[in-house]
């Protein structure tokens, strides 16, 4: 497991839990780290703070949908999730075309 975070607080918390990672802020830094973790066969899960999905969806969404290994997972940071309270229901509605 490996963390790519946009803030030091999330990075520190994950380090305390034994998860290695990096803190990046710029698009090119993120792209470089994403390329690096995709090549590292020792990494099976990459945790990304949600801010990257909001700020750089073109980089993150393609990896989440197309990459089998490693698995890319967005996690909330210390500010909580940026999603609305019904995001799971909305996601299911969009995915299967049924209103729940």
C-alpha positions in Angstrom: 0.0 0.0 0.0 1.2 3.5 -0.8 -0.2 7.0 -0.2 -0.1 10.0 -2.5 -1.4 12.9 -0.4 -1.9 16.6 -1.0 -1.3 17.4 2.7 1.1 16.6 5.5 -1.6 15.7 8.0 -3.0 12.8 6.0 0.5 11.7 5.2 1.5 11.7 8.9 -1.6 9.8 10.0 -1.0 7.1 7.4 2.7 6.9 8.3 1.7 6.3 11.9 -0.4 3.4 10.6 2.6 2.0 8.7 1.7 3.2 5.2 4.5 4.7 3.2 3.8 7.7 0.9 4.6 11.1 -0.5 3.1 14.6 -0.4 2.7 16.4 -3.7 1.0 19.6 -4.8 1.5 20.2 -8.4 0.1 18.3 -11.5 3.6 17.3 -12.7 4.6 15.9 -9.3 1.4 13.9 -9.2 1.9 12.5 -12.7 5.5 11.6 -11.9 4.4 9.7 -8.7 1.5 8.0 -10.5 3.9 6.7 -13.2 6.3 5.6 -10.6 3.8 3.6 -8.5 2.4 2.0 -11.6 5.8 0.5 -12.4 6.5 -0.6 -8.8 5.3 -4.3 -8.6 5.6 -4.2 -4.8 2.6 -1.7 -4.6 -0.8 -3.3 -4.8 -3.0 -0.4 -3.6 -2.5 3.3 -4.1 -4.4 5.7 -1.8 -5.0 9.1 -3.2 -6.6 12.0 -1.3 -9.9 13.1 -2.9 -8.5 16.5 -3.8 -6.5 15.0 -6.6 -9.7 13.5 -8.1 -11.3 17.0 -8.0 -8.3 18.9 -9.3 -6.9 16.5 -11.8 -9.8 14.2 -12.9 -8.1 13.4 -16.2 -5.1 11.8 -14.5 -7.0 10.0 -11.7 -10.2 8.8 -13.3 -8.5 6.9 -16.1 -6.2 5.1 -13.7 -9.1 4.2 -11.4 -11.1 2.7 -14.3 -8.4 1.1 -16.4 -5.8 -0.1 -14.0 -6.1 -3.5 -12.4 -2.8 -3.4 -10.5 -2.3 -1.3 -8.5 -5.8 -0.5 -7.4 -6.3 3.2 -7.1 -8.6 4.4 -4.2 -9.6 7.9 -3.3 -9.8 8.6 0.4 -11.0 11.7 2.3 -8.5 13.9 3.9 -8.7 15.6 7.3 -11.4 17.9 6.1 -13.7 15.0 5.3 -15.2 14.0 2.1 -16.2 16.5 -0.5 -19.1 14.4 -1.7 -22.7 15.0 -1.0 -24.5 12.8 1.5 -26.3 10.7 -1.2 -23.2 10.1 -3.4 -23.5 6.3 -3.2 -27.2 6.3 -4.2 -26.5 8.8 -7.0 -23.6 6.6 -8.2 -25.8 3.5 -8.3 -28.5 5.4 -10.1 -26.1 6.5 -12.8 -24.4 3.1 -13.1 -27.6 1.0 -13.5 -30.1 3.6 -14.7 -32.6 3.0 -12.0 -33.9 5.5 -9.5 -33.6 4.2 -6.0 
